[in-house]
Amino acid sequence: MNIRNVAIIAHVDHGKTTLVDALLRQSKTNLGKGMEEKELIMDSNELERERGITIFSKNASIEWRGVKINIIDTPGHVDFGGEVERVLNMADGCLLLVDAKEGPMPQTRFVLRKALAMGHKVIVVINKIDKPDARPDYVLDKTFDLFVELGANDRALNFPVIYASAKQGKAGLAADLSKMQDINPIFDAIINHLPSPIDNIGQPLQMLVTTVTADNFRGRIAIGRIHNGQIKAGQNVAHINRQGQINKYRLVSLMTFVGLGRVDIAEAAAGDIVAVSGIPDVNIGETIAGVENPTALPLLNIEEPTVRMTFMINDSPFAGKEGEYSTSRQIQERLYKELETDMALRVENNASGTWTVSGRGELHLAILIERMRREGYEFQVSRPQVINKEKDDKILTPFERVFVEVPEKYYGTVIQKLGGRKGELKEIRTVDGITYLEFIIPTRGLFGYRTEFLTDTRGFGIINTSFYQYDVDPNNWGEKEQGSLVAHETGATHLYGLVNVQSRGILFIEPGINVYEGQVVGQNSRS
């Protein structure tokens, strides 16, 4: 069967999930019960819908004029780099989605660099051209500059461009909304410009596992792309794990994607993305191969963690009152379960009965904490710490690139604050009353800054970060000498009590919260 495997790359809030909605609907894909009325179909996770970001990669499949198009939704945020690497490994080409006003953003740069390094063909889709202040020509120039900056070759620089309004479900080859009728130009571009997978059906079976999910009836389900050969339901296969050990199993089921769901099939061939069950201990990045002469595919290289936190059981006076799962065994099981699907996460057991959890950034760990909290887990965490490296007797610390967009009147405060956190200003420009700033700053200097940034810019500022490199630690970190506001008795907080305290500093709590004697409830404004 004719196949195209497409990954969609976009910055947070540039309309990626909305575009996938339009593609699924206009291809008359059977979305399944209860999905026809929904928006943002691909963001199935509650946290994704709330934050408007894609965290977990997902698959969908569309059939268009006899061609099967496998759509792979990539996480846009750099902290989910582990997800990004896996997704691009499944694709043969990419749709790069760019906002018609904002242009390419830092998170786009991170994923695009990976895609170009893998040699993927890219189609540029300039979205949201229905915005009143859209500037598609400027955005196209900036996108071309980004390709050049990332070292794209002549083939990659000759990218096709589609203009679209995903919200209205329209696309075209020119930036004129009135001449657009439907989303078909995107389908045509995918079929005409992106390569179909190389036909390796005659070779021995090799499939790289890129996602693992669990099912109550089928057990562990491994999802991945067949790189070589054919696979049949019920056949015997060899599972090659990360250590190179080979175990033989019989496949219980073989499934492919149709719309957003999975359906059982009898066989599949090289180039397709399938889900198999019957291998109990399969993990991400491992190979499923033919029984005769099994050969492993290269392991996926995932970037190292840069931030760590200590997780521990809740031993505060309110222990056991909020969560359903609060024992050491339950928390440990949950953390190890996360390791099965999150390649960029690391968990270490400490002698004191705590766990050191390391991830790709603040957001990566924050999302894990929030998901565990919603699932009913109760635990404590320490403040985040950066993971330093030692090289040639020097301590190297992770640095981030910080991209800031603020109304002109606020940029002075931002420069002052980031300067005080060891940030180095690299670029400043003002366009239409909005100032764009770029800094290089130690990761440690960013801890706790986002909330401060929103306050300083009255909520109008946008801040984005991406990992830059390891460099020499500036060292002379001066801790802020500020006092704390402490509760003097146990009970529930009241509005009138908090109003009186508010003038003395920043409060961490709101009315109606239970506090205990000695609990830190705020930061004193005086040092």
C-alpha positions in Angstrom: 0.0 0.0 0.0 1.1 3.5 -0.7 2.1 5.2 2.6 3.4 8.6 3.9 4.6 9.0 7.5 4.4 12.6 8.5 5.5 14.3 11.7 3.9 17.7 12.5 6.3 20.3 14.0 5.1 23.5 15.6 5.6 25.9 18.5 3.2 25.9 21.4 -0.1 27.5 20.3 0.7 27.8 16.6 -2.4 25.6 15.8 -0.9 22.2 15.3 -3.6 20.2 17.1 -6.3 22.4 15.4 -4.7 21.6 12.0 -4.8 17.8 12.7 -8.5 18.2 13.7 -9.2 19.7 10.2 -7.2 17.0 8.4 -9.1 14.3 10.2 -12.5 15.8 9.6 -12.1 16.7 6.0 -10.6 13.4 5.1 -14.0 11.9 6.3 -12.0 9.8 8.8 -14.2 7.8 11.2 -13.4 9.5 14.5 -15.3 7.1 16.7 -18.1 7.6 19.2 -18.2 11.0 20.9 -15.3 12.5 19.0 -17.1 14.2 16.1 -18.3 17.1 18.3 -15.0 17.6 20.1 -12.3 20.1 19.3 -8.5 19.4 19.8 -9.0 15.7 19.3 -5.3 14.8 19.4 -4.8 16.5 22.8 -6.5 13.7 24.7 -4.8 14.3 28.0 -6.5 16.6 30.5 -3.2 18.5 31.2 -2.6 19.0 27.4 -6.0 20.6 27.0 -5.5 22.9 30.0 -2.0 24.1 29.1 -2.6 24.1 25.3 0.6 22.1 24.8 1.3 18.6 23.4 3.2 16.5 25.8 2.8 13.0 24.6 3.3 11.9 21.0 0.3 10.3 19.4 -0.6 8.7 16.1 -3.5 9.0 13.7 -4.1 7.7 10.3 -5.9 9.1 7.3 -6.6 7.6 3.9 -6.6 10.1 1.0 -7.0 9.1 -2.6 -5.7 5.6 -2.0 -2.7 6.8 0.0 -2.4 6.0 3.7 -1.1 9.0 5.6 0.2 8.3 9.2 0.2 11.5 11.1 2.5 11.7 14.2 1.8 14.6 16.5 5.1 15.8 18.1 5.5 17.6 21.5 6.4 21.2 20.7 8.3 21.8 24.0 12.0 21.2 24.3 11.6 19.6 27.7 9.9 16.7 26.0 12.9 16.1 23.8 12.8 12.4 24.6 9.4 12.3 22.9 10.6 14.3 19.9 13.5 12.0 19.0 11.3 9.0 19.0 8.6 10.6 16.8 11.0 11.8 14.1 12.4 8.3 13.9 9.0 7.1 12.7 8.5 9.8 10.0 9.8 10.2 6.5 8.9 13.9 6.2 7.6 16.8 8.3 5.0 19.6 8.2 6.5 22.7 9.8 3.7 24.8 11.1 4.5 28.5 11.7 2.2 31.3 13.0 1.6 34.0 10.3 2.2 36.8 12.8 4.9 35.4 15.2 7.1 33.5 12.8 9.4 30.6 13.8 9.9 30.3 17.5 12.6 28.7 19.7 10.8 25.4 20.3 10.3 25.1 16.5 14.1 25.5 16.1 14.8 22.6 18.5 12.6 20.1 16.6 13.5 21.4 13.2 17.2 20.9 13.9 16.6 17.3 14.7 14.4 16.8 11.6 17.1 18.3 9.3 19.8 16.3 10.9 17.8 13.1 10.0 17.5 14.3 6.4 13.7 14.7 6.5 12.0 16.7 3.7 10.0 19.6 5.2 6.8 21.3 4.0 6.3 24.7 5.6 2.7 25.6 6.5 2.1 29.2 7.4 -1.0 29.0 9.7 -3.4 31.6 11.1 -3.4 33.9 8.0 -6.9 34.9 9.1 -5.3 37.0 11.9 -5.8 40.7 11.3 -2.1 41.4 11.9 -0.7 38.5 9.9 2.5 39.1 8.0 3.1 36.0 5.9 5.9 37.4 3.7 8.0 38.4 6.7 7.3 35.0 8.4 8.4 33.2 5.2 11.7 35.2 5.2 12.3 34.4 8.8 11.6 30.7 8.3 14.1 30.6 5.4 16.7 32.4 7.6 16.1 29.7 10.3 16.7 26.9 7.8 20.0 28.6 6.7 21.0 29.1 10.3 20.5 25.4 11.0 22.8 24.4 8.2 20.1 23.1 5.8 21.3 21.9 2.4 20.0 23.1 -1.0 17.4 20.3 -1.1 16.0 21.2 2.3 16.0 25.0 1.4 13.8 24.3 -1.6 10.8 23.7 0.6 7.2 23.9 -0.6 5.0 26.5 1.2 1.3 26.3 2.0 -0.8 29.1 3.6 -3.6 28.0 5.9 -6.2 28.9 8.5 -6.6 25.6 10.4 -9.4 27.1 12.5 -11.5 27.6 9.3 -10.3 24.4 7.7 -8.8 26.1 4.6 -5.4 26.1 2.8 -3.9 27.4 -0.4 -0.7 28.1 -2.3 -1.2 31.8 -1.9 -1.8 33.9 1.2 -5.3 34.9 0.1 -8.0 33.5 2.3 -10.9 34.4 -0.1 -9.5 32.0 -2.7 -9.2 29.0 -0.3 -11.9 26.4 -0.2 -10.7 23.4 1.9 -7.6 21.8 3.4 -6.9 19.7 0.3 -3.7 21.6 -0.7 -2.0 20.2 2.4 -3.0 16.6 1.5 -1.7 17.1 -2.1 1.6 18.6 -0.8 2.1 15.6 1.5 1.5 13.1 -1.3 3.5 15.0 -4.0 6.5 16.3 -1.9 7.1 13.8 0.9 8.8 10.5 0.0 7.1 7.1 0.6 9.0 4.7 2.8 11.8 2.8 1.1 10.6 -0.6 0.0 12.5 -3.2 2.2 9.9 -5.9 2.2 12.3 -8.6 1.0 14.7 -8.2 3.9 14.4 -9.8 7.4 12.0 -8.2 9.8 13.2 -5.2 11.9 10.8 -3.0 13.9 11.9 -0.2 16.2 9.7 0.3 19.3 9.0 4.0 19.8 6.0 4.0 22.2 4.8 1.6 24.8 1.2 1.6 26.2 -0.7 -0.8 28.4 -4.0 -2.5 27.8 -6.0 -4.5 30.4 -6.7 -7.3 27.9 -3.6 -7.4 25.6 -0.9 -6.4 28.2 2.0 -4.3 27.0 1.5 -2.9 23.5 4.6 -1.8 21.5 4.1 0.8 18.8 6.7 1.5 16.2 7.6 1.5 12.6 8.5 -1.5 10.5 11.9 -0.6 9.0 12.4 -3.9 7.1 10.5 -7.0 6.1 6.9 -8.1 6.9 5.1 -8.9 10.2 2.1 -11.2 10.7 -0.3 -11.7 13.6 0.6 -14.8 15.6 4.1 -15.1 14.2 7.2 -15.9 16.3 9.5 -12.9 16.7 12.8 -12.1 18.5 12.9 -9.2 21.0 16.3 -7.6 21.4 16.5 -5.5 24.5 18.8 -2.5 25.3 21.5 -4.9 26.7 21.5 -6.9 23.5 19.8 -10.0 25.0 17.5 -11.9 22.7 14.2 -13.5 23.8 11.7 -15.2 21.5 7.9 -14.6 21.7 4.7 -15.2 19.8 2.7 -12.1 18.8 -0.7 -12.1 20.4 -2.1 -9.4 18.1 -1.1 -7.0 15.3 -2.9 -3.7 14.9 -2.7 -0.6 12.6 -4.1 2.9 13.1 -7.4 3.9 11.4 -8.4 7.5 12.3 -7.6 7.8 16.0 -8.2 4.1 16.8 -6.4 0.8 16.4 -7.8 -2.1 14.4 -6.6 -5.7 14.1 -4.9 -6.7 10.9 -3.4 -10.0 9.6 -0.1 -8.6 8.3 1.8 -5.4 7.6 4.9 -4.5 5.6 8.0 -2.2 5.8 7.1 1.5 6.1 3.9 1.2 8.1 3.4 2.1 11.7 1.9 -0.8 13.8 1.1 -1.8 17.3 1.9 -5.3 18.5 1.2 -7.2 21.8 2.6 -10.4 23.2 6.1 -9.2 24.4 5.7 -8.7 28.2 9.0 -6.8 28.9 9.4 -4.7 25.8 10.6 -1.1 26.2 11.1 2.0 24.1 14.0 2.0 21.7 14.3 -1.8 21.5 14.0 -3.9 18.4 11.5 -6.6 17.3 13.2 -8.8 14.7 12.7 -12.0 12.7 13.6 -15.2 14.6 16.3 -16.2 12.1 19.4 -14.2 12.5 17.9 -11.3 14.5 19.7 -7.9 14.1 19.1 -4.9 16.3 18.4 -1.4 14.9 20.5 1.5 16.4 19.3 2.5 19.8 17.7 6.0 20.1 20.1 8.6 21.5 18.3 10.7 24.0 19.7 13.9 25.5 20.8 13.8 29.1 18.8 15.3 32.0 19.7 18.8 33.2 17.5 19.3 36.3 16.8 17.1 39.3 14.5 17.1 42.3 14.1 14.8 45.3 10.8 13.1 45.8 9.8 11.9 49.3 6.8 10.7 51.2 4.7 13.4 52.9 5.7 13.6 56.5 4.0 17.0 57.3 1.3 17.3 59.9 -1.3 17.0 57.1 0.1 13.7 55.8 -2.5 11.3 54.4 -5.3 13.8 54.1 -5.3 14.7 50.4 -4.1 11.8 48.4 -5.1 8.2 47.9 -1.6 6.8 47.5 1.0 8.1 49.9 3.2 5.1 50.9 6.8 4.7 49.8 6.0 1.6 47.8 3.1 3.2 45.9 5.2 6.3 45.0 8.2 4.2 43.9 6.0 2.0 41.7 4.5 5.0 40.0 7.9 6.6 39.3 9.3 3.3 37.9 6.1 3.0 35.8 6.8 6.4 34.3 10.3 5.2 33.3 8.7 2.7 31.0 7.3 5.4 28.7 9.5 8.5 29.4 13.0 8.0 27.9 14.4 11.3 29.1 13.5 10.6 32.8 15.9 9.1 35.4 15.0 7.8 38.9 17.5 6.9 41.6 16.7 5.3 45.0 18.4 7.0 47.9 19.4 5.3 51.2 17.1 7.7 53.1 14.0 6.3 51.4 13.7 9.2 49.0 14.1 9.3 45.2 16.2 11.6 43.0 14.2 12.3 39.8 16.1 13.9 36.9 14.5 15.4 33.8 15.1 17.6 30.8 13.9 20.8 32.5 11.6 22.5 34.9 8.5 21.9 32.8 9.3 18.2 32.3 9.4 17.5 36.1 6.5 19.9 36.8 4.2 18.0 34.4 5.1 14.7 36.0 4.4 16.1 39.5 1.0 17.5 38.4 0.0 14.3 36.7 0.9 12.2 39.8 -1.0 14.7 42.0 -4.1 14.4 39.8 -3.9 10.6 39.9 -4.2 10.7 43.7 -0.6 10.5 44.8 0.5 12.5 47.8 4.2 13.3 48.2 6.8 16.1 48.9 9.4 17.4 46.5 12.6 19.4 47.1 13.4 22.5 45.2 15.0 21.8 41.7 18.8 21.6 41.3 20.8 21.7 38.1 22.9 18.7 37.2 26.5 19.9 36.8 29.3 18.1 35.0 33.1 18.1 35.6 35.5 18.5 32.8 39.3 19.3 32.9 38.9 20.2 36.7 36.2 22.7 35.8 32.6 22.5 36.9 30.2 22.9 33.9 26.6 23.9 34.4 23.7 23.8 31.9 22.8 27.1 30.1 19.6 28.0 28.4 18.7 30.3 25.5 15.8 32.5 26.7 13.6 34.3 24.2 11.4 37.0 25.5 8.6 39.0 23.9 7.3 42.0 26.0 5.5 45.3 25.4 8.2 48.0 25.0 7.5 49.6 28.4 8.4 46.5 30.4 11.7 45.4 28.7 13.9 47.4 31.1 12.6 45.4 34.1 13.2 42.1 32.3 16.8 43.0 31.4 17.4 44.1 34.9 16.0 40.9 36.5 17.6 38.5 34.1 20.9 40.4 34.4 20.8 39.9 38.1 20.3 36.1 37.5 23.6 36.0 35.5 21.8 36.3 32.1 23.7 37.7 29.1 21.7 39.8 26.6 22.5 38.6 23.1 19.9 40.5 21.0 17.3 43.2 21.4 14.9 44.6 18.8 11.6 46.4 18.8 8.8 45.9 16.2 5.4 47.6 16.4 5.7 48.3 20.2 6.8 44.8 21.1 10.4 44.2 22.2 12.1 40.9 21.4 15.0 39.9 23.7 17.4 36.9 23.6 19.5 35.9 26.6 22.0 33.1 27.4 21.5 32.3 31.1 22.5 29.4 33.5 19.5 27.1 34.0 19.9 27.7 37.7 19.2 31.4 37.1 15.8 30.7 35.7 14.4 28.7 38.7 11.4 30.6 40.0 11.6 33.3 37.4 8.5 32.6 35.3 6.0 33.7 38.0 8.1 36.8 38.6 8.2 37.5 34.9 4.4 37.4 34.5 4.0 39.8 37.4 6.6 42.2 36.0 5.0 42.2 32.6 1.4 42.3 33.9 0.7 39.0 32.1 1.5 40.4 28.6 5.0 38.9 28.3 5.9 35.6 26.6 9.0 33.7 27.7 10.4 30.6 26.0 13.6 28.6 26.8 15.6 25.9 25.1 18.8 24.1 26.2 21.9 25.8 24.9 25.0 24.0 26.2 27.2 23.1 29.2 29.6 25.9 30.2 31.7 27.1 33.1 29.6 27.9 36.2 29.6 31.6 37.0 29.8 30.5 40.7 29.4 33.6 42.7 25.7 33.0 43.3 24.3 35.2 46.0 21.3 33.8 47.7 18.5 36.3 48.3 18.4 37.2 52.0 14.7 37.4 52.5 12.6 36.5 55.5 9.6 34.2 55.5 6.0 34.7 56.5 5.1 31.8 58.9 1.7 30.6 60.2 1.6 31.0 64.0 -1.2 28.4 64.6 -3.0 25.5 62.9 -6.3 26.1 61.1 -7.9 27.4 57.9 -6.9 30.7 56.4 -9.4 33.6 56.1 -9.5 36.5 53.7 -9.4 39.2 56.3 -6.3 37.7 57.9 -4.5 37.4 54.5 -5.4 41.0 53.5 -3.6 42.3 56.6 -0.5 40.2 55.9 -0.4 40.9 52.1 1.3 44.3 52.6 4.3 42.5 54.2 5.3 40.3 51.3 4.3 37.7 48.7 1.8 35.1 49.8 1.9 31.5 48.6 -1.6 30.6 49.7 -5.2 31.7 49.3 -8.2 31.8 51.6 -9.7 28.6 52.8 -6.5 26.6 52.8 -5.6 24.5 55.9 -2.2 25.4 57.4 -0.2 24.1 60.4 1.8 26.0 63.0 5.2 26.8 61.6 4.3 26.4 57.9 5.9 28.9 55.6 3.0 30.7 53.8 4.9 33.6 52.1 8.0 35.6 51.5 8.7 38.7 53.4 9.4 41.8 51.2 12.1 42.9 53.7 15.5 41.2 53.8 
